[in-house]
Amino acid sequence: MRIFEANISLQVCTFLKEFLNNTSSFENANQKMFEAFGIKHFFENNDDFQALKESVSIVAISSVDEPDRAEYGDFQTNINLANSIVKHLKNRNISPEIIIEPTCGKGNFIIASLFNFKAIKKVFGIEIYKPYVWETKFSIIDFFLSNPDRNKPEITITHCSIFDFDFKSISKQYHFEKLLIIGNPPWVTNSKLGSLNSSNLPKKSNFKNQNGLDAMTGKGNFDIAEYITLMLLDAFQTHDGNLALLVKNSVVKNIVFYQKKKRYRIGEIEKYCIDSKKEFNVSVEASLVYCKLNSIPSFECKEFDFYSLKKRLNFGWFNTKFVSNIADYNATKEIDGLCPFEWRQGIKHDCTAIMELERVNGYFLNNQSDEIKLEEDLVYGLLKSSDLKNTVIKNTRKYTIVTQTKVGQETSYIQHLYPETYSYLKKNISNFRARKSRIYNGKPLFSIFGIGDYSFKPFKVAISGLYKTYHFTLVLPQNNKPVMLDDTCYFIGFDRIEYAVYAIILLNSKATEAFLKSITFSDAKRVFTKDLLMRLNLLNLANLISRTEIEEQIIFLNDKYSLNINLLHWESFIDEMTPKKEKQLKIFG
């Protein structure tokens, strides 16, 4: 049965029908509801009172489907999972007096808490979606009708955005009571909610303090659940209590990462991995994050399986380094340092339909199947993440138009030097103007990013940022032109093929793979990033790998890919990687 788009049991509907028929005003109804069930301000106003009074008198069994609110990150916790989480907390001898459910949804965490915790004095639930507010209230009534002897704490369910709710007032008023913050905040980013014109957003702020370009190109995007969690820690970190929230794994990682800077008074940080497909029917890696408030700050997190409680690993800060597996990192930490070569991201153009081409029968073909005649000079081979499967690549399946040799370069030259290319780009100018990223604002026509001298290095060593493969690819020139990579890839470039081959041998070693596995998070949107790859100290790695192994790998690559490499340039490669200060010490030592 449904009223106000909210599920309601026959028991509650029957009760409300009789109750409201015998109640004359919403003030009187609110007082009686508080006395019977502990719910404060059950009706917000007289209109709600009259509407419910009318609805329960005519309610019928409804077959209306549940609204799909997944795009808002709304994945409601089923009552069985909510009960399992609360029982887990209860088994740890947690017995809260104050329950705070920051995005209470249909109220299953509140019901589970009422069922399992005996010492609750007050419950605070906040929810922006009005049908869920009603459903939570109906569920509370149903619980107490079925369990009339249960303790009835004072319950306040507030209909508002969590970002408009004053948690600091609760913090000040109940500073000495035992507290439990529990729930399942939205699994969605601020940019996604913004695109949906949602009002459930924090005030616009660069709360991670990203620089201008990073903020514009996506690093300034953040998960709403992460913002909510940090907001709650700001308000309650000095309270005696605990926090237990269902969030995406990336949120848990970020909370532990920023703990080094924020130093929240939280300890015993733990992550309990759940089966999101089973519990929510979504393909998102998620967990229960738990911590104890008002503790000496902890900078690492223990990871468990939620169902078996079997421990998996510890991740977090190892001295000044953030790692995904502390034990494994300790065995490979000699590699961690600063890469002597700068890792770069590939070309960003946000115009795939026009800029990415295939070569067919002497023509170029774009994603719209248009046959295009272009001058060759601005067309380069292109590799995407999905192409980086082999150890050595000599040919590409795709091409791209490279309109600039450095960011911000004027592009008017194309019209005069390459009229066919200009005609094609001009014909499709609407596609370029439709690009949403602010980085293109005020830039020359057909601008691209991720371009510079480094893009034109003939020999590159590349890796996909998206795939969970700890494998590097040697990219060779095609038709005597350097091959470009798209912005899902990272690479280092060389003028000598020998240096590129030495680098790929070091990077594809077992030592590198073990190190990378200890610092990467396989469930991250980008497994590899520039910051992470810059931690690969190739000089230290070269000292760890034997000369014999290097020689064996060179022979293997020569035989399989028809290369002609030897170790004649090895010493100059080592010298190239050696910092200037170390070179000076060797000279004067």
N, C-alpha and C positions, 0 to 999 in steps of 0.2 A: 504494500500500500504506500501511496505517496501523497504528501501534502506540501505545498510550496516547493515542489521539485525535490523534496527530502523524503527518504524512507522513514516509515513510521509503522510500528507493530500494531496489531489488532488490540493488544492489551493497552497500549498507550492511547490509541485512538478512542477506545471505549471509555477509558478513564477521563480523557480530556472532554469528551462529549458531555458526560454527566457533570464533571467539575465546572465547565464553563456555563452550562445551563443554570447552575446554581450560584453564579458569581456575576455581580452587577457591574463592576468597574475593573479596569486593568490594574489600578493601584491595589485594590483588594485582592485581585488574582495574584499579583506579584508577591504580596505578603504571605498568602496561603502556599504558594509554590516554594517560597523560601523556608517556611516552617515544615513543609512536607518533604522537600528534597534538597534543601540547602542552596538552591539556585537563586542567585541575586538577579533582580531585574530581568525576569524571564521574558517579559514583554517590554520592548523599548518604548512603546507609545500605545495610545488607544487604538490607532489604526491596526497595529499588529494584533491586538486583543480581539477586535471585532472581526478581522479577516480570519483568524484561526477559529473563532467561535462559529463563523459561517461555514468554514471548510470542513470541520469535523462533523458537522451535521449532514453533509452531503457526500462525504468521502466514499469512494468505491475502489475496488481493486484495480490498480493501474498497470498497464503494460508498457508505459513510457520507458524508453531506454535511458540508461544512465548517461549523463553528458560526458563526452570525451574531452577531458581537460589536460591531456598529456602534453600538449604544446606549451602549457603554462608550467610544466615540470611537476604537475599534480599527479602523483602516484600514491594513492591512499593505502596505508598500511592495513593489511587484513588483521582481524582480531586475534588469530592464532599466533602470528608473528609478534604482534604487540604484547600478547600474554607471555610469549617465550622470552622476550627482551626484559619485561618487568620481573619475571621469575628469576632470570639470570642476575638481575640487580639485587633482588631479595635474597638470593643465595649468598650474596657477598655481604650480607648483614646491613644492607642499606635500608633505612627506615625513615623516609622523609616526612616532614611536617608541612612543607610547602611544595606543591607541584606546579611547575610552569610548563605549559605546552604552547610554544610560540606560534605554531601554525597548526591548529588542532584538527582541521579537516572534519571528518565525520566523528571524531571523538574516541577512537578505539584505544589510544594510549591512556586517555582519561579513565575510560571504563576499566581497562586492565589494571590501572593504578588503584582505583577504588576497590577492586576485587582483591588485590594482593597486599596492599599496604594498610596497616591498621591505625597508624598514628597521624594520618593526614588531618591537618586543620583547615587548610585553604587550598583551593585549586584555581589557577588562572589559565584560561584558554583564550587564544586570540585567533581569529579567522576572518579573512576578507570576503569569502564567498558565502552569501547569505543562506542559500539552501543548506550548506554544511553547518552553519550556526544552528539552524532549526534541527537538523538531524542529530547533532551533538546533544542538544537539550532533550530531544525525544529519547535518545539512548540512555541518558542519565535517569530520566523518569522510569524507563523500562527496567533499568538495573535495580533501582530501589523498590519498584513494585514487586520484582521477583526476589529481592533480598531485603525485606523490610527491617531486619534487625541490624543491618550494617551501619557502621559509623557514617554520619552525614556531615562532611565538612562544608564549609562555606565555599560555594562554587560561583565563579564569575566567568561567563563566556562573553567576550567582547567582540563585537562586529566592527572590525577596522583593519587597515593595513598594519602589518607588524612594524613598519617604519614610522608610523604615527603613534605607536604605543609607547607610553612612558615607563620603561622598565626601571629607571632610576628610582622612581617613587616606591616600587616594591622593594628595591634593594635597601633603601633607607628605612622603610617601615618594618621590614622583617629581617634585620641584619643578623639576629642571633638564632633564628630557627634553622633547622636542618632542611636543606633545599635540594630538589631534584628538577633539573631542566631536561625534559624528555620530548622526543617528537621526530618528525620527518619533514624538514623544510624543503621547499621546491628544488627539484633537480633541473635547474635551468639557469642560463646566463642572463646578465643584465641586458645585453644587446638583443637577445631573443625576446625577452619581455617587452623591451622598447619597441621592437618591430611589430608587436601585437597591440601596441598602445595600452599596455597594462598600467594600472595605477599603483600596482604593488611593487614599487621600485624605490630604492633609496634615493635621496637627493643627489643630483649629479655631482660626482667628485671622483678624482683620480686617487682612490684610497690606497693604492699600492705605490703611488708616487712614481709612475713610469714617466720616462722622458717623452717629449712631444711625438716623435715618430713611432716609438713603441706603443704609445697609447692609441695612435691613429690606426696602426696596422694590426691591432688585435691583442697586444699584451695588456692593454688597459681593460680588456674584457674580463669579467670575473663571474664566478658562480654565485648566485643569490644565496645559496645555503652557506657558502663561505663567509659572505658578508654578515649574515644573520648570526652565525656561530661566533665570529669575532665581536659582534655587537653585544651578544649575551655575555661573553667573557669579560668585556669591558665593564659591564654592569655588575657582575656577580663573582668575579674571580677571588674576592676576599671573603666570600661567604663559606660557611661550613656546609659542604654539599657536594653534589656530583652532576655531571653533564653526560647525557647519553642521547646521541642524535644519529639518525639514519641519513647518510650523505654519500655522494659519489666518492670513489677512492681518491680522485684528484683533489677533493676538498680536504680529506684527511692529510694527504701529503703536504698541501699548502699550509695548513695550520701548523704542522710540525716544522716546516721550513721557516715560516715567519716567527716561530717561537724564539728563535735565536735573537731576533731583533726586538720583538715585542716583550719577551720575558714575562708572559702571563703567569700568574701564580697557580699553575696547574701541574699536577703530577700524576703518576701512574697512567700515562697516556696509552690507550690500547685501541686496537682496530680489530673488529670481528667481521670477517668476510662472509657475506650472504650470497645466496643464489638469486640474483635479481630476476632471472628468467622465470624461476619457479614462483617467487613471491610477488612479482609485479608484472611479469610477462614483458619485460623490456631487456634489451641487450646493452645494459650499462653496468659497468663494474661498480658495486656499491658495498658499503659496510656500515656497521654500527661503530661510531667513534665514542669512546668513553674516556673520561678523565676525572680526577678528584680535584675539587676546588680548594683554594686556600692552602696550597702546598708549596714546597720548595720547587721552583721551576724545573721541569724536565725537558730534555731536548731530544729524546728518542721515543720511539713508539714500538710496542710489542704487537706483532700481528698473529691472529688466531683464526681458525675456522670456527664460525659461530655455532655450527651444529654439533661438532665433536669436541670443541674447545681445545683442539690440538694446536700447539704453538708451531708457527711456521718460521718466523724470523724476527729480527729487530731492524728497524730502519730509522734514519734520522741523522743527527749530527755526530760525527766522529772528529773531535777537536774542531777544526775550522772547515771541515768538508761535509757536505750533505750527501748521504749515500742511501742506496735502497736495500743493502744487506750488510750490516756492520761486520759480521763475522767474516764474510767473503772478502769484503773490502780490506780488512786488516791484512789479508794474505797477499794483496795485490797493490797496496797503497804506494809502492815505490814508483809506479807509473803516473800517479796523480801529480800534476804540476801545471806547467804552461806550455802549450804547443808552440814550437818555434815558427810554425807557419800559420797564417791566419785563415781560419775556416770561414767560408763565405756561403751565403744563401744564393740560390739561382735566381733567374729573372722573374720578376713579378709584373704582370701586365693586366690581369683581370679582364681579359678580352679573348678568351680561348676560341670562340667561334670565328674570329677574324684573324688572329695572330698565329694560330697553330695550323700547320698545313701538312699535306701529304703530297708526294710527287707521283703523278700518274700520267704515263704516255706523253711526257714532255711538258705537261702542265702541272701547276700546283692546284690542289683541291682543298678547300676549307671545310669546316664542320657542317656547313650548309650545302655542301656538294657543288659549290660554284667552281667552274673551271677558270683559273686565273693565270694570266701571263705576267711574270715579274722579272725585273733585272735580278741577276744572281747575287750582286754584291752585298745586299742587306739580308740575304736569306742564309741562315745557318742551321745545321743539324741540331735537333733538340731531344733531350732525354728527360723523361719524367720518372717519378719514383718507381712505377711499375716496370720500367725498362731496366732497372739496375739489378739484374739477376745474375749475369755472368761476371766472371772475374775481369775479363778484358772485353771492351766494346769498341769496334772499329766503324760500325755503321749504325745509323739511326732510322727509325720508321717514321719519325715526324721531323718537321722543320718549323722554324719560327722567323719572323721578321724582327730584326734588331734595329730599332730606329735611332738609338743613341749609343754613344761610346762611354758616356758618363751621365750620372743623374743630373737633370736640369738642362742638358744641352739643347740648344735651339734646333728645331726639326725642319725649319723652312728650306734647308738645303735639299731635302728630298724632292721637292717639286721641280727643282732645276736639274739635278743630276740623275734622278731616277723617276722619270715621269710616269711610267707604268705602275710602279709601286705607289707613287703618290696618288694616282687616279684610283687605285684600289682602296687605299686607306681613306681617301676623301669620300668615296662612295659609301663607306661604312662608318662615317664619322659619328652617327647616332649611337653606335655601339660603344664608342669610346666615351661619349658624353654621358652614357647611362651608368658608367662605373661609379659605384657608391662610395668608395674609399675617399676620405678627405685628402689623402696624399697627392691626388691628382689636381686638386684645386689650384688654379693659378699657374699651372705648369704648361709647357709648350704642347701643341697638338701631338697626339700619339705617344705621349710620354710613357716610359717604362721605369721600373725600379730594380734594384739588385744588379746594376750594371756598372762596370768600371774596368780599369786596366786588367784586373784579375780575371775578368770574364774571357779575355782573349788569350790567356795562357794556352799554349797548344796541348799540354798534357795535364790531365786532371785526375785526382783520386776523389771519388764521390761515394756518398751513402744516402739512402732514403731516410728522410726524417719521420716517415709515417709507418714504415714496416718494422716488424719485430725481428729483423734479420741482422745479425751482427756481422755483416759482410760488406766489404768495400770493393769498389769497382774501379779499374783503370780505364779512363776514357781517352782514346787516341783521336787525333785529327781526322776529319773526313773531307776528302777532296782538297787537301792542303789548307783546310780552314778549321779553326777550333770549334768544338762542339759545345753548345750551350746546355744548361740544365734549368729546369723550372724551379719555382720557389718552394717546392716540397723537398728539394734536395740540398745537401751541403757538400762543399768540395774545397780542396786546396789545389792550387795550380802551380805548374812548374814549366820552366823553359827547356829543361833537359829531360829526356825520357828516362835516363838512368835514375835521376832523383825520384821520379814518380814511381818507378818500379821498386826502388828501395823502400819508399814510403808504404806502398801497398803490401809489401812483404811483412813489414813491421805491424801494420794495422790489421792484417788478417791472421796474425799469430794467435795461438791459444792464450798467451798471456794477456793480449789486448782484449780478447773476447771475455775472459774471466773478469778483468777489470771493469769493462763496460757493463757486464751483467750485474756487478755489485753497485753501480751508481745510477743505472737507468730504471725507470718504472715502466713495465711492459704495458700497463693499462693507460698510460698517458696518451693524450691526443697526438703529440709528437714525441716518439720515443727518444729521438736524438734532436738536440738543439745546438746552436753555435756555442752557447756557454758550456755545455757538457763536453762537446768535442774539443774545445780549447783546453780542457784539462788533460789531454793526452800528451804527456811529455815524451816525444819521440826520441829525444836524446837518451833519456834514462832507459827507454825501451830497447834502443840499439845496444846498450850495454848489458841488458838482460838476456838477449838472444844471441846464441853462439854464431860465430862466423860460418861454421859448417852448415847450420840450418839456413842461413842466408844464401849460401852457395847452392844448396839443394833446391831451394825455391826458385832461384834464378834459372837453373837448368830446366826445371819443370815448366816454367812460364815460357822460356825460349822454345822448348819442344812443342808445347801445346798451341802457342799463339804465334809462332814464327817470329819471335823477337830475336834480337841480337845484342843481349845485354851481358856485361861482365862487371867485375868489382873494381875496375880501374878508377872509378869516380867515387868510391865509398868514402875515402878519407876526406875528400872535398865536401861530400854530403854531410859528414859528421862536423866538419869545420863550419859549414853553413848553419848548422843547428846550434853551435856552441855560442853562448852569450859573449859579448865583447869583453866583459870583465874577466871571464874565465880564460879567454884567449890571452889577455894581457898578463894574467898571473902565470900562464905557461911560458910566456916570453921572458918574463923577469924572474921566474922561479929558479 
